[in-house]
């Protein structure tokens, strides 16, 4: 097991333990570290309310044992991007639609058949050229539910961008997805923690994205899917009901095949991962790609547990 001292965890850090109950019925729990022992063990500020598994399963003769263990993640960073509390915005029927049929607008909260208000937090984006690197940062109170393109961390139409990097960040308490890769290629999304993110945790958007390296990220939904108020980490009113709502909310959602997904861990979402490659592209890429014929990238070493459906 990992040693908190070697990972530079500190007294006062907030940590979370992932659910391990079956079929997205578990609860995540947050604690504050009150002391760290010389051997790396932690003392926390309160007793756990729920049980979390940590055990080995015996493999077949000659094989390696399999570890089933709740993820324990550090939610603290010394750089924080934060904003005011979420606010609800009344919709405007005059706003133009961003993508035909999706009933959202980049200009604000557009009225739709399924939405009369939007929920707004902060958003970040690197757009239409250049490069972006955000590392070791906490992003919170983010995402604008129902407003097109307004997410917590967002690579937006950067074309080929091998220097684009989101690494070792925490995204917590989002109202519309977590990390978005949109019409961007060769980027790296590595070692991030996505916790209590409404909708898809990691979202690859249009179907034309290629050679992005999505690795060693952890996506945890701390709420059970059968919660009468929250319904897990689902959220209504976005442009993609399959990725975000109770229809098929997913820890990792992608329309694009040709990307690398390695060593990621997803717990307690409705779907662990959903690759929905059945169209000809979205937005500016529509009718320019064949999603089902795209070469499958390297998908290896991912762990999906305690989810409600796929994964």
C-alpha positions in Angstrom: 0.0 0.0 0.0 1.1 3.6 -0.5 2.8 5.6 2.2 1.3 9.0 3.0 4.7 10.4 3.9 6.3 9.4 0.6 3.3 11.0 -1.2 3.8 14.2 0.7 0.3 14.1 2.2 0.0 16.6 5.1 -2.0 17.1 8.3 -5.1 19.1 7.4 -5.5 17.6 3.9 -9.0 16.5 2.9 -9.2 12.9 1.6 -12.0 10.7 0.2 -12.6 7.0 0.3 -14.4 5.6 -2.7 -17.5 3.4 -2.5 -17.2 -0.3 -3.0 -20.8 -1.5 -2.8 -22.3 -3.2 -5.8 -24.3 -1.6 -8.6 -23.7 2.1 -7.7 -25.4 1.8 -4.3 -22.5 3.0 -2.2 -21.5 6.2 -0.5 -18.1 8.0 -0.7 -16.8 9.6 2.5 -14.6 12.6 3.1 -12.2 13.0 6.0 -9.6 15.4 7.3 -6.1 14.1 8.1 -5.3 14.9 11.8 -2.0 13.1 12.0 0.4 11.0 10.0 2.4 8.2 11.6 6.0 7.4 10.8 4.9 4.3 9.0 2.6 6.4 6.8 -0.7 5.4 8.4 -3.3 8.2 8.9 -5.4 9.3 11.7 -8.7 10.9 10.6 -11.0 13.4 12.2 -14.0 11.0 12.5 -15.1 7.4 12.4 -16.2 6.0 9.0 -19.9 5.8 8.6 -19.8 3.1 5.8 -17.7 0.1 5.2 -15.2 0.0 2.3 -13.5 -3.1 1.0 -9.8 -3.8 0.8 -8.9 -7.4 0.0 -7.2 -9.7 -2.4 -8.9 -12.4 -4.5 -7.0 -15.5 -5.2 -6.3 -16.0 -8.9 -6.1 -19.3 -10.8 -3.0 -21.4 -10.3 0.0 -19.6 -11.6 -1.8 -16.3 -11.8 -1.4 -13.1 -9.8 -3.9 -12.2 -7.0 -6.4 -9.4 -7.8 -6.7 -6.5 -5.4 -10.2 -5.1 -4.7 -9.6 -1.9 -2.7 -11.4 1.4 -2.3 -9.5 4.3 -3.8 -8.2 6.8 -1.3 -7.6 10.1 -2.9 -6.3 13.5 -1.7 -8.7 16.3 -2.5 -6.4 19.1 -1.3 -4.1 21.2 -3.5 -2.2 24.5 -2.5 -3.5 26.2 -5.7 -7.3 26.6 -5.9 -9.5 27.9 -8.7 -12.8 28.6 -7.1 -15.9 30.8 -7.4 -19.1 31.9 -5.8 -21.8 29.4 -5.0 -23.8 28.1 -7.9 -26.6 30.4 -9.1 -29.7 29.5 -11.1 -30.3 31.5 -14.4 -33.6 31.8 -16.1 -33.5 30.7 -19.7 -33.7 33.0 -22.7 -35.7 31.7 -25.7 -34.0 34.0 -28.2 -30.5 32.6 -27.8 -29.1 30.7 -30.9 -28.6 27.0 -30.8 -25.0 25.8 -30.8 -25.5 22.4 -32.4 -28.7 21.7 -34.2 -31.0 19.4 -32.1 -29.1 19.7 -28.8 -31.0 22.8 -27.6 -28.1 24.6 -25.9 -26.3 27.8 -26.6 -22.7 29.1 -26.0 -24.2 32.5 -25.2 -26.1 31.6 -22.1 -29.0 29.6 -20.8 -31.3 28.8 -23.8 -34.8 27.6 -23.2 -35.4 24.0 -24.3 -38.0 21.3 -24.1 -36.2 19.9 -21.0 -34.8 23.0 -19.3 -36.1 26.3 -18.1 -33.2 27.2 -15.8 -29.4 26.6 -15.9 -27.0 26.2 -12.9 -23.9 28.3 -13.3 -20.5 27.9 -11.7 -17.1 29.0 -13.0 -15.5 27.6 -16.2 -12.1 27.4 -17.8 -11.1 26.8 -21.4 -8.1 26.8 -23.7 -9.6 27.6 -27.1 -8.8 27.7 -30.9 -5.0 27.5 -30.8 -1.9 27.8 -28.6 -1.4 25.4 -25.7 -2.5 24.9 -22.1 -1.0 23.3 -19.0 -2.8 23.1 -15.6 -1.1 21.0 -12.9 -1.5 20.3 -9.2 -4.5 22.6 -8.9 -8.0 22.2 -7.3 -10.9 23.4 -9.4 -14.2 23.6 -7.6 -17.8 25.0 -7.9 -17.4 24.7 -11.7 -19.4 23.9 -14.8 -22.5 25.6 -16.2 -25.3 23.1 -16.6 -27.2 23.7 -19.7 -24.8 26.2 -21.3 -22.7 24.8 -24.2 -19.0 24.7 -23.7 -18.8 25.8 -20.1 -16.8 23.1 -18.1 -14.3 22.8 -15.3 -11.2 21.9 -17.5 -11.6 22.2 -21.2 -9.3 21.7 -24.3 -11.4 23.3 -27.0 -10.6 22.9 -30.7 -6.8 23.1 -30.2 -6.0 20.7 -33.1 -2.8 18.8 -32.6 -1.5 19.8 -29.2 1.2 17.5 -27.7 2.1 20.1 -25.1 -1.5 20.3 -23.8 -1.6 18.9 -20.3 -4.0 18.5 -17.4 -2.1 16.6 -14.6 -2.6 15.9 -10.9 -5.5 18.2 -10.6 -8.7 17.8 -8.5 -12.1 18.6 -9.9 -14.8 18.6 -7.2 -18.4 19.7 -7.1 -19.1 20.3 -10.8 -22.5 20.9 -12.3 -21.6 19.9 -15.9 -18.9 17.3 -16.5 -15.3 17.4 -15.4 -12.5 17.3 -18.0 -13.4 17.8 -21.7 -11.2 17.0 -24.7 -12.9 18.6 -27.7 -11.5 18.5 -31.3 -8.0 18.3 -29.8 -5.4 15.7 -30.5 -2.2 14.4 -28.7 -3.0 16.0 -25.4 -2.3 14.3 -22.0 -4.9 14.0 -19.2 -3.0 12.3 -16.4 -3.4 11.6 -12.6 -6.4 13.8 -12.1 -9.1 13.2 -9.4 -12.7 13.9 -10.3 -15.0 13.8 -7.3 -18.7 14.6 -7.1 -18.8 15.6 -10.8 -22.3 15.8 -12.2 -22.5 14.1 -15.6 -19.5 12.5 -17.3 -16.2 12.8 -15.4 -13.9 12.7 -18.5 -15.7 13.5 -21.8 -14.3 13.2 -25.3 -16.7 15.2 -27.3 -17.0 15.2 -31.1 -15.7 11.9 -32.4 -12.7 13.3 -34.3 -10.3 13.4 -31.4 -7.2 11.3 -31.8 -4.0 10.2 -29.9 -5.0 11.7 -26.6 -3.4 10.0 -23.6 -6.0 9.5 -20.8 -4.1 7.8 -18.0 -4.1 7.1 -14.2 -7.1 9.3 -13.5 -9.6 8.5 -10.7 -13.4 9.2 -11.1 -15.5 8.8 -8.0 -19.2 9.4 -7.6 -19.9 9.6 -3.8 -23.7 9.3 -4.1 -25.8 6.2 -4.7 -27.7 6.0 -8.0 -30.9 5.3 -6.1 -30.7 8.5 -4.0 -34.1 10.1 -4.4 -32.7 13.6 -4.8 -29.3 13.3 -6.4 -29.6 10.1 -8.4 -25.9 9.4 -8.1 -23.9 11.8 -10.3 -26.4 12.2 -13.0 -27.6 15.6 -14.1 -30.4 16.7 -16.4 -30.5 19.5 -18.9 -27.2 19.2 -20.7 -26.6 18.8 -24.4 -26.0 15.0 -24.1 -28.6 13.0 -22.1 -26.7 9.8 -22.8 -23.5 10.9 -21.2 -24.9 12.9 -18.3 -28.5 11.9 -17.3 -30.0 8.8 -15.7 -30.1 7.3 -19.2 -26.4 6.4 -19.3 -24.3 8.7 -17.1 -20.6 7.6 -17.4 -17.4 8.2 -15.5 -15.6 8.2 -18.8 -17.5 8.9 -22.0 -16.1 9.1 -25.5 -17.3 9.3 -29.1 -13.8 8.8 -30.4 -12.0 5.4 -30.6 -8.4 6.4 -31.4 -7.2 7.5 -28.0 -5.2 5.8 -25.2 -7.1 4.9 -22.0 -4.7 3.3 -19.5 -4.7 2.8 -15.7 -7.8 4.8 -15.0 -10.1 3.9 -12.1 -13.8 4.6 -11.9 -16.1 3.9 -9.0 -19.9 4.1 -8.3 -21.0 5.8 -11.5 -23.9 4.5 -13.5 -21.5 3.4 -16.3 -17.8 3.1 -15.6 -16.9 3.8 -19.2 -19.0 4.2 -22.3 -17.5 4.4 -25.8 -20.5 5.4 -28.0 -19.0 5.3 -31.5 -22.0 5.0 -33.7 -22.2 8.2 -35.7 -20.4 10.4 -38.2 -19.1 13.0 -35.9 -20.7 15.9 -34.1 -20.6 19.7 -34.5 -17.9 20.9 -36.9 -16.9 17.3 -37.4 -20.3 16.0 -38.5 -20.2 13.9 -41.7 -16.4 14.2 -41.7 -15.5 11.1 -39.6 -16.8 7.5 -39.4 -16.7 6.8 -35.7 -17.3 3.0 -36.0 -14.4 2.6 -38.4 -11.9 4.5 -36.4 -8.9 2.5 -35.2 -9.2 1.5 -31.6 -6.5 3.0 -29.3 -4.7 1.3 -26.5 -7.2 0.5 -23.7 -5.4 -1.3 -20.9 -5.1 -1.6 -17.1 -8.3 0.3 -16.2 -10.3 -0.6 -13.1 -14.1 -0.2 -13.0 -15.8 -1.3 -9.9 -19.1 -0.7 -8.0 -20.7 0.9 -11.1 -24.3 0.4 -12.0 -23.9 -1.0 -15.5 -21.0 -1.1 -18.0 -17.6 -1.2 -16.4 
